[in-house]
C-alpha cells in the first residue's frame, strides 16, 4: 500500500481520494494513479503532497534523496 493511501486511511474520518485531490489541486483519478504508483510525481506536486499530508516524497516511487531535500525546502517556504 502506498504511503499516500496509508495516510488517507489513517485520518479520522477517512479522507476520500476526491477530497485529497481537492486539497492537492488535482483530480481523483490522478490520486488513484499516484496511490498505485502508476504516475510519476512532479516536484511541485510532491511539495503540495508534503504540505497537505506530511507524507515525504522519499517514500514514494522514483524519488531521490535530493528530491526529498528540495521538497522539504519548497514546502517550508510555502
SEKOL-175873 format. One line per field, with one value per residue (C-alpha): residue in one letter; x, y, z; chain; residue number from 1. Coordinates in pm, whole numbers, plus 50000, padded with zeros to 5 digits. Example, Ala and Ser with C-alpha at 12.3 -4.5 7.8 and 13.67 -1.06 7.14 Angstrom:
BEGIN
type = A;S
px = 51230;51367
py = 49550;49894
pz = 50780;50714
mol = A;A
seq = 1;2
//
This chain:
BEGIN
type = X;X;X;X;X;X;X;X;X;X;X;X;X;X;X;X;X;X;X;X;X;X;X;X;X;X;X;X;X;X;X;X;X;X;X;X;X;X;X;X;X;X;X;X;X;X;X;X;X;X;X;X;X;X;X;X;X;X;X;X;X;X;X;X;X;X;X;X;X;X;X;X;X;X;X;X;X;X
px = 50000;50135;50233;49973;49694;49811;49795;49447;49317;49470;49269;48954;48724;48897;48963;48842;49060;48833;48881;49258;49255;49078;49344;49622;49466;49444;49186;49061;49191;49537;49537;49435;49721;49970;49849;49904;50249;50131;50210;50530;50503;50649;50849;50575;50308;50535;50570;50190;50155;50412;50247;49895;49973;50325;50393;50755;50822;51119;50870;50713;50826;51110;51206;51569;51725;51786;51418;51322;51552;51416;51058;51125;51281;50994;50728;50897;50880;50509
py = 50000;50344;50595;50833;50576;50483;50848;50889;50580;50681;51004;51016;51035;50882;51116;51016;51033;51311;51516;51470;51565;51891;51966;51897;52077;51764;51502;51191;50974;51131;51050;50693;50666;50800;50554;50268;50405;50439;50807;50996;51285;51623;51814;52077;51816;51639;51967;52007;51647;51706;52032;51884;51545;51531;51229;51250;51219;50994;50721;50742;50574;50725;50984;51053;51190;51519;51535;51491;51776;52002;51927;51993;52328;52425;52312;52505;52821;52775
pz = 50000;49913;50180;50043;50074;50425;50527;50378;50553;50887;50905;51120;50944;50645;50355;50012;49704;49576;49895;49880;49512;49602;49864;49614;49319;49106;49012;49190;48908;48945;49319;49233;48983;49238;49501;49257;49165;48805;48775;48834;49074;48986;49245;49260;49331;49580;49769;49776;49900;50174;50279;50284;50436;50575;50354;50243;49875;49957;50044;49702;49383;49179;49440;49524;49839;49657;49560;49925;50031;49756;49853;50221;50127;49894;50140;50420;50215;50140
mol = A;A;A;A;A;A;A;A;A;A;A;A;A;A;A;A;A;A;A;A;A;A;A;A;A;A;A;A;A;A;A;A;A;A;A;A;A;A;A;A;A;A;A;A;A;A;A;A;A;A;A;A;A;A;A;A;A;A;A;A;A;A;A;A;A;A;A;A;A;A;A;A;A;A;A;A;A;A
seq = 1;2;3;4;5;6;7;8;9;10;11;12;13;14;15;16;17;18;19;20;21;22;23;24;25;26;27;28;29;30;31;32;33;34;35;36;37;38;39;40;41;42;43;44;45;46;47;48;49;50;51;52;53;54;55;56;57;58;59;60;61;62;63;64;65;66;67;68;69;70;71;72;73;74;75;76;77;78
//
